[in-house]
Amino acid sequence: MQPARSPTAPGRSIATVVLGQLCLPLGQIVAYVIASSVVLSLLMVAISLALAGSAVDQACVEGLGMNLFVFTLVNLPQVLMDGMTIGFVYATIALGYTMVYGVLEFINFAHSEIFAIGAFVGVELLIALTGAKLLPGISVLAACAYLGLAIVIAMIAAGLMAVAVERIAYRPLRRAPRLVPLISAIGVSFFLQDLIRLVESLTTGQFHRIIPTFGNFDQRLSLASFPLQDNQIEISIQVKSIIVIAAAILMLVGLNYLVNATRMGKAIRSVAQDQQTASLMGIDVNRYISLTFLIGGALGGAAGVLYALKFTRIDPFVGFFPGLKAFAAAVLGGIGNLTGALLGGIVLGMLETFAGAYLSTFTMGAAGAEYKDILAFAILILVLVFRPSGLLGEEVGHKA
Amino acid sequence: MKKMSRTVLLSMVAGGSLMLVSTLAPSMAGAAAPVRGTVKIATQSPLSGGQSALGVDIKNGAELALERLKGPLAELGITAQLAPYDDQANPDTGVNNAKQIVADPSVLCVVGHYNSGVQIPSSEEYHSAGLANVSPGNTNPKVTDRGYREVSRIVGRDDVQGAVAAQFANSKGIKKVFVLHDKTAYGQGIAEFFKREAAKLGMQVRGFEGTEEKANFDALLTPIIATKPEAVFFGGIYDQASVFFKQAREKGYKGMFITDDGYDSPEAINIGGPALLDGGGLYYTTVAGPAKLYPGTAKFQSDFKAKYGADPKPFAAQGYDSMAICLKAIEAAAQKADNKLPARQAVAEEVRALKDFPGITGPINFNAKGDLTTAKYFVIQVTAADSAKWNDNAIAQTLDIAPPQ
């Protein structure tokens, strides 16, 4: 690269930025989604064809009136949509784990509670707005605006909470052995869980919350529909799934830009590479570590609101499983690697949804949808056995 | 060991100070009754968490009963007190509470549990201590089928309830059902009874699944909808069932929902929203239902509303009756014990010995196992997407059925 065209030089054309920092990650996202969809779909179709004529196929014909192949195809579009939606939620949470790992090389187990705090702040705001009679019966645009407001407030709250957690529970332990902040993180996680429970149960004793119904988020948009033998293959998507996916993509691209194309991102990356050298270059290491927590926490908080929007009900323990899975997704993709977290989230979400949808029929009801996590995590173990650094490995240059 | 002795010590101190109070109280009132001591009746129900709306009202029903019906015991010089415990709908918490309750010698009766999965392990503790347990809402057959003399219930059983649900679906012309449950003793139990009866009636059971998932039903729902059931039965509690139903409607399921008495809470419709009533509608079977279904509850309803500021939720009247039974049994046992404080075992015997006890939910007689000799079962259709109108839902069926032997 010629020195005159260094990445941060002001003379760089807008076209380069758009191409390099916006289109590239978008392209990556699309490629990952398509690749994992195609691989898993082909796998399912292959299994269903391999089982044609077997006892499983017969049981399917008897029970459902269609053979296994048709059953697989009828379900496929919906499974892909669902897998993609939950995959993007996991990816957004996974970014929080991976950013902190990139900078501090430890797992912030309290991130799942940061996610829960975001969910509660957003939902409480929407409940308050409903109480003030602002939400029922409003237009689609206004509904989106209020949802956006809830997401932004949740991002601020969750981001600040993450910064506070770092300042109180991790910074004093920065020179301690690696295990110590890990234990501290687990402690913070439990503390925050019970703190949410305490605060939320102050008024009624109930500590779960239901996101209010407003706008047209619950509606389904039918995209296509074509017949297959006696069955109809429906391709439709819920408005709220579109919102979840769009918001997640927006945040992923935005983060990519922030980390790779701004001075701030450059500073974060330098802290990730070598804290001491970075501080010698005049970078305030503490400030940029706080900033990393702020960004990761904000993404987690936004994911919390999106999760509540998609799945309706939240309680103080809501973060545990998504958090665990997002952590697994970050490891699957290669922890410390932003693109890896994205890929890991999509793959894990897809795997889980495929397992949940097909396991029961393919095993003739012996292993139901409840075993979806076992299958998804078994595959995770397999991947890590053969690629211990994750699917994409640890790209040191893009750490953080 | 250390902890237990501390509990005993504490309860002795507490009991002592209470006796002091009770010695003072009658003398100030000028009553002539001889003072014999204090007894406690414990309640165990979820007072916090997702199911607390019902659990709190079970406790409140029991509290109201104690307030209104402690007179006869007071005449015998026995002060009756409420000891409410929060089992959090969690078996571990329930058993830990049960250990504490059993360790307190002044507790003579337990009104308890909303969840069968909590009652079954907790009642092992009551059983080994000979402590009477009157259940206001546990429907799993195992609650009484273990044959414990201490455990009685004033509601129906799931083997009957599950069958009632299947028969109802059949009467509505349903031929293809999908059965789902929450993997608890209660939910899985009733789902299995539903499935058994449905198969017996010639309905096609297109799948049987258990799930502990509380939020993301996507993966589960896609194949369910692909099997095109006309009805989906959910064995479980409303806080999970309603989320599931809502997501099923969002995914385009138009058929009927059938569920069980775990769904019987006004909160259910707040979670699910109006879409649940579309298509084939939403029905649930219950062993309790709103208090106004029972002719004897008029005064209870008004008293309850006056004291707690809201209509009693389902199972509150059963909480009231369970407490009434406890008090009556303690009274009878005390009379037989020459008006001294009775032994636990004697109280448990007296619970079973009650004949035609006039409960507000109807006359109460127990059989040898501790079931009601005839219990009421209702099928209710949810008709309004407004939790304030939950008690006005349409009654589709009312049945009186004797328990299987």
HADDOCK unambig.tbl for C-alpha pairs under 7 A between the chains (distance, minus, plus):
assign (segid A and resid 63 and name CA) (segid B and resid 206 and name CA) 5.92 0.50 0.50
assign (segid A and resid 64 and name CA) (segid B and resid 206 and name CA) 6.84 0.50 0.50
assign (segid A and resid 64 and name CA) (segid B and resid 227 and name CA) 5.50 0.50 0.50
assign (segid A and resid 75 and name CA) (segid B and resid 222 and name CA) 6.41 0.50 0.50
assign (segid A and resid 75 and name CA) (segid B and resid 223 and name CA) 6.59 0.50 0.50
assign (segid A and resid 75 and name CA) (segid B and resid 226 and name CA) 6.76 0.50 0.50
assign (segid A and resid 78 and name CA) (segid B and resid 222 and name CA) 6.75 0.50 0.50
assign (segid A and resid 79 and name CA) (segid B and resid 219 and name CA) 6.91 0.50 0.50
assign (segid A and resid 79 and name CA) (segid B and resid 222 and name CA) 6.87 0.50 0.50
assign (segid A and resid 82 and name CA) (segid B and resid 218 and name CA) 6.31 0.50 0.50
assign (segid A and resid 205 and name CA) (segid B and resid 48 and name CA) 5.19 0.50 0.50
assign (segid A and resid 205 and name CA) (segid B and resid 49 and name CA) 6.74 0.50 0.50
assign (segid A and resid 206 and name CA) (segid B and resid 48 and name CA) 5.92 0.50 0.50
assign (segid A and resid 206 and name CA) (segid B and resid 49 and name CA) 5.07 0.50 0.50
assign (segid A and resid 206 and name CA) (segid B and resid 50 and name CA) 5.93 0.50 0.50
assign (segid A and resid 206 and name CA) (segid B and resid 52 and name CA) 6.53 0.50 0.50
assign (segid A and resid 207 and name CA) (segid B and resid 49 and name CA) 5.66 0.50 0.50
assign (segid A and resid 207 and name CA) (segid B and resid 50 and name CA) 6.76 0.50 0.50
assign (segid A and resid 208 and name CA) (segid B and resid 50 and name CA) 6.11 0.50 0.50
assign (segid A and resid 210 and name CA) (segid B and resid 271 and name CA) 6.19 0.50 0.50
assign (segid A and resid 218 and name CA) (segid B and resid 250 and name CA) 6.24 0.50 0.50
assign (segid A and resid 311 and name CA) (segid B and resid 215 and name CA) 5.22 0.50 0.50
assign (segid A and resid 311 and name CA) (segid B and resid 216 and name CA) 5.83 0.50 0.50
assign (segid A and resid 312 and name CA) (segid B and resid 243 and name CA) 6.87 0.50 0.50
assign (segid A and resid 313 and name CA) (segid B and resid 215 and name CA) 6.33 0.50 0.50
assign (segid A and resid 353 and name CA) (segid B and resid 219 and name CA) 4.83 0.50 0.50
assign (segid A and resid 356 and name CA) (segid B and resid 219 and name CA) 4.77 0.50 0.50
assign (segid A and resid 356 and name CA) (segid B and resid 220 and name CA) 5.79 0.50 0.50
assign (segid A and resid 357 and name CA) (segid B and resid 219 and name CA) 4.90 0.50 0.50
assign (segid A and resid 357 and name CA) (segid B and resid 220 and name CA) 5.74 0.50 0.50
assign (segid A and resid 357 and name CA) (segid B and resid 222 and name CA) 6.33 0.50 0.50
assign (segid A and resid 357 and name CA) (segid B and resid 223 and name CA) 5.65 0.50 0.50
assign (segid A and resid 368 and name CA) (segid B and resid 209 and name CA) 6.15 0.50 0.50
assign (segid A and resid 369 and name CA) (segid B and resid 220 and name CA) 6.11 0.50 0.50
assign (segid A and resid 370 and name CA) (segid B and resid 210 and name CA) 6.65 0.50 0.50
assign (segid A and resid 370 and name CA) (segid B and resid 211 and name CA) 5.47 0.50 0.50
